[in-house]
Amino acid sequence: MELAQVLAVATWMIPYAGALASLLLSRLGRVRDVLAATWLGISAICTTFLLREVLTSSEGVVAWSAPWISELGVNVGVYVDTLSAFMGLVVAWLSFLIGVYSLKYMEGDPGLTRYWFFFDFFVGSMLLLILADNLLLMFLGWEGTGLASYSLIGHWYTDEEERWVGDPGRAALGIPMYFPPSHSGLRALTFTRLGDVGFLAGIGVLYALTGTFSIPEIAEHTGEWAGWLASKGLLLPFLIAFSLGALAKSAQFPFHEWLVTAMTGPTSVSALIHAATMVKAGVYFLLRFGPIFKLAYHELAHSMPVASSTIETYFAIIATIGGFTAFFMATQALVARELKLILAFSTASQLGYMVMVLGCSGLVEEFANGLVAGFTHFMSHAIFKAALFLGAGAVIHAVHSKYVDEMGGLSSHMKITFYSMLIAALSLSGLPPLMGFWSKDFVVEIAKESGLKIVLALGVITAGMTAFYSTRLITRTFLGVKSHHVEHLEEEHKLHEAHPIMAYIYLILAALSLLLGLAWPWIGPKFFEAVSEHILALEEVPAHFEIHLDPTLLAMSLGMVLSGIGVGVFSYLTNPGKALTSAISRSRPLSAVQSMLYDRWYINSIYYRIVVGGFAWASRLGSKWFDTLVVDGFYHKFIPGIMSLASRLG
């Protein structure tokens, strides 16, 4: 094996080794914790050198494989192009920083061995699915992230009320709207597995048509299998089913509910899931297979126009799902009271942006630009969302409350946390010159070029809502009038800045979001070219990037952002605004709308009423039928009948 191949394999194997070491060192306490984070640091260093090897390689690809299941022709191997190399770099370094944060944040927790095992296992699984060269290995990593998320979301499985998500006692349509950790972990597993059924079925179809699980080989024959499916009228059902796992993993409607209640886990876990792993797996799927589907579009454009038209329909469906999810989840962030819930709704909304642009990219002439725009927003969001979650963890730890209306005025006590979260929130809002401004406007620009006017409108409106709820989060947490709870903590001298190990991590991330934004006009063109230069199945020239955004679209988008910030400041920092907000909350029609948004459009309640209730009813009916006809019939009719017949014959 060459050095580059060793680095590629080591990148995902080292976190797995760290997970195993956590079990073996369970009695060594602090040594176990530090080593668990150190393994992640070593993996991050490997990704750095691996990226250099990919960028300096003449082929732009690092590949290695060895026999695994010979009977099926399955190998264990890696395929690292510029896309997976950059993706691995972001995931590994963010995971390492969150791991360092965890050293202090999780200090004293009784379940640390279990925490570190699944933390490192989570990172290893994410890196495995990114670097895998075949669908089976990718699926193993895919399912590994699901298993780890189940454990980490339900880490505090004893279900103390302080760990719940939602308001204890609140119900919507008769369904409780509060969730303990153990239930939340099960929800995450269930929702994502629903989508995984489609993903697994798609893998089976591709193997049946191509005789291989190798992703590069599947890409090489994309015109053949896509053409065959199109000739049978099965191409669109296949593409949708194959993508269901990605939509569920990235919490897109209608699979979004699991991400909301995932907030029962430690905040470091929330940061890991939302910034570096799990939810980004679905985005990576679309980044990886989008070029393959687009290649099929080009290969079949002349010989089978119906196939190309079908692929365009698929991309339009994906874009619409993403655009609706972005809007839909942002509306819920407008009224949420829990600090982490605001960020959770925000993540699902921003994931909607990513899915939207990756769908729109399939409808524009310069597909590579749309693809890299999606990756740019992935990277930008990962940085500022990690900063926001880690800062939120420090705030909740300091005030011993998860509700923003029990905070206020914390900026004087937590200056590093305040400025870090302020920068990250402004980046989330899309305010120049922060990195979030560039990445969001790339998304909106591609949406405009796609010609999907409704999707574009949803994207622009969502930008305004994002700016408003980001401003609401900052003002209600750090500025304005102090809550009685905060005043009480001040009297007892209990308010303080987070430990330096924690504070400096999110300060670094916030600074990175600012510095990248300032430097983007110079580094952006090189970044676009580097990412797109050697992506599997991307047959076009590398993406080109110019700092030339549509003036009208830019004015519209920036106007929505500034309006959202302005309305937020007016509503929560001025007396007239507070009076108006109070009056609105007393209005019966507007209060009903607020309740609907607070209860998540009643979608969760509908799921429980129809799906869970339906299964329960069917189970009771089936149980009654089985008991009456099968069990009772067997014991009270069949056996006596046999005995009677035997006695007559005897």
MODA-V660515 format. One record per residue. SS is DSSP state (H for helix, E for strand, L for the rest). OMEGA is omega in whole degrees, -180 to 180 (NA if undefined). Layout:
ss;omega
SS;OMEGA
SS;OMEGA
This chain:
ss;omega
L;176
L;-178
H;-178
H;179
H;176
H;179
H;-178
H;179
H;-179
H;-177
H;-179
H;-180
H;-177
H;176
H;176
H;177
H;177
H;178
H;179
H;180
H;179
H;177
H;-177
H;-178
L;-173
H;-178
H;-175
H;171
L;-173
H;178
H;177
H;-176
H;-178
H;180
H;179
H;177
H;-179
H;177
H;180
H;177
H;178
H;177
H;179
H;177
H;178
H;180
H;179
H;179
H;178
H;177
H;178
H;179
H;-180
H;-177
H;-179
H;179
L;180
L;180
L;-179
L;-177
L;171
E;-177
E;177
E;176
E;177
E;-179
E;180
E;177
E;-171
H;-177
H;-180
H;-178
L;-177
E;177
E;167
E;-175
E;-180
E;175
E;-175
E;172
L;-176
H;180
H;-177
H;178
H;178
H;180
H;179
H;179
H;-179
H;-178
H;-175
H;-178
H;177
H;179
H;178
H;-180
H;178
H;176
H;177
H;176
H;-178
H;-179
H;179
H;-175
H;-177
L;-177
L;178
L;179
L;-177
L;-177
L;-173
H;178
H;177
H;-180
H;-176
H;177
H;-177
H;176
H;180
H;177
H;178
H;-178
H;178
H;180
H;179
H;179
H;178
H;-178
H;178
H;-172
H;-177
E;180
L;179
E;-173
H;180
H;179
H;177
H;-179
H;176
H;176
H;179
H;-180
H;176
H;177
H;179
H;179
H;-179
H;180
H;178
H;-179
H;-175
H;176
H;178
L;-176
L;178
L;-171
L;176
L;167
L;173
L;-174
H;-179
H;179
H;-175
L;168
E;-178
L;-178
L;179
L;180
L;-179
L;178
E;176
E;-176
L;179
L;-179
E;179
E;-180
L;175
L;-168
E;176
L;-177
H;-176
H;179
H;-179
H;177
H;179
H;177
H;180
H;-179
H;-176
H;-177
H;-178
H;179
H;177
H;178
H;-178
H;176
H;178
H;179
H;-179
H;177
H;178
H;177
H;179
H;179
H;-179
H;178
H;180
H;-177
H;-175
H;-178
L;-180
L;172
L;-176
E;-179
H;177
H;180
H;176
H;178
H;-179
H;-178
L;-174
H;180
H;-177
H;-177
H;178
H;178
H;179
H;179
H;180
H;-179
H;179
L;-178
L;-175
L;-174
H;-179
H;176
H;179
H;-177
H;179
H;-179
H;-180
H;-177
H;-177
H;179
H;179
H;-180
H;179
H;-179
H;-179
L;170
L;177
L;179
L;8
L;-178
L;-168
L;-167
H;-176
H;-175
H;-178
H;-176
H;176
H;-179
H;178
H;179
L;175
L;-177
H;176
H;176
H;178
H;179
H;-179
H;-179
H;-172
H;-175
H;-168
H;-172
L;172
L;-174
H;179
H;179
H;178
H;177
H;178
H;177
H;-179
H;176
H;-177
H;-173
H;176
H;177
H;179
H;178
H;179
H;177
H;176
H;178
H;-179
H;-176
H;-176
H;-175
L;-177
L;-176
L;-178
L;-177
H;-179
H;178
H;179
H;178
H;178
H;179
H;175
H;178
H;177
H;-180
H;179
H;178
H;179
H;180
H;-179
H;177
H;179
H;-180
H;179
H;179
H;179
H;180
H;-175
H;-178
H;178
H;179
H;-179
H;177
H;-178
L;-171
L;-177
L;-180
L;-177
E;-176
H;-179
H;178
H;176
H;-180
H;179
H;176
H;180
H;-180
H;179
H;178
H;-180
H;173
H;175
H;175
H;-178
H;178
H;179
H;-177
H;179
H;172
H;180
H;-178
H;179
L;-178
L;-179
L;-178
L;-177
L;-176
H;-177
H;179
H;179
H;180
H;-178
H;175
H;177
H;179
H;179
H;179
H;174
H;-178
H;-180
H;-179
H;-180
H;-177
H;-175
H;179
H;174
H;178
H;-179
H;-179
H;-180
H;175
H;178
H;177
H;178
H;180
H;-179
H;177
H;-177
H;-174
H;179
L;177
L;179
L;-174
E;-179
H;179
H;172
H;179
L;-180
L;176
L;-176
H;-175
H;-179
H;-179
L;-175
L;-173
H;-179
H;180
H;-179
H;-176
H;178
H;-179
H;177
H;179
H;-179
H;180
H;177
H;175
H;175
H;180
H;-179
L;-179
L;177
L;6
L;-177
L;-175
H;180
H;178
H;-178
H;-174
H;180
H;-178
H;172
H;-180
H;-178
H;180
H;179
H;178
H;178
H;-178
H;-178
H;-179
L;178
L;-172
H;179
H;178
H;177
H;180
H;178
H;180
H;-179
H;179
H;179
H;178
H;178
H;179
H;179
H;179
H;-179
H;-176
H;175
H;177
H;178
H;180
H;-177
H;-176
H;-177
H;-180
H;-169
H;-173
L;176
L;-177
L;178
L;177
L;177
H;179
H;179
H;178
H;178
H;178
H;177
H;180
H;-180
L;179
L;-178
L;-180
L;-179
L;176
L;178
L;176
L;-178
H;179
H;179
H;-172
H;-176
H;179
H;-179
H;172
H;177
H;-179
H;178
H;179
H;179
H;178
H;179
H;-176
H;178
H;178
H;179
H;-176
H;-171
H;178
H;-180
H;-177
H;-178
H;-180
H;180
H;180
H;180
H;-178
H;-178
H;-178
H;-172
H;-171
L;-178
L;176
L;-179
L;175
L;178
L;-172
L;-178
L;174
L;179
L;-180
L;174
L;-173
L;175
L;176
L;-178
L;179
L;180
L;-175
H;-179
H;180
H;178
H;179
H;180
H;-178
H;-180
H;177
H;177
H;180
H;-179
H;178
H;179
H;178
H;-179
H;179
H;179
H;178
H;180
H;-174
H;-171
H;-179
H;178
L;-179
H;177
H;180
H;178
H;179
H;179
H;179
H;178
H;179
H;179
H;-179
H;179
H;179
L;-176
H;180
H;-179
H;177
H;178
H;177
H;179
H;179
H;179
H;179
H;-179
H;179
L;170
H;178
H;-180
H;-179
H;180
H;-179
H;178
H;178
H;-178
H;-180
H;-173
H;-174
H;-179
H;179
H;179
H;178
H;179
H;179
H;179
H;179
H;179
H;179
H;179
H;179
H;179
H;179
H;-178
H;-179
H;-175
H;-173
H;-174
H;-176
H;-179
H;180
H;-179
H;-175
H;-172
H;-179
H;-175
H;-178
H;177
H;179
H;178
H;-180
H;180
H;179
H;-180
H;-179
H;178
H;180
H;180
L;NA
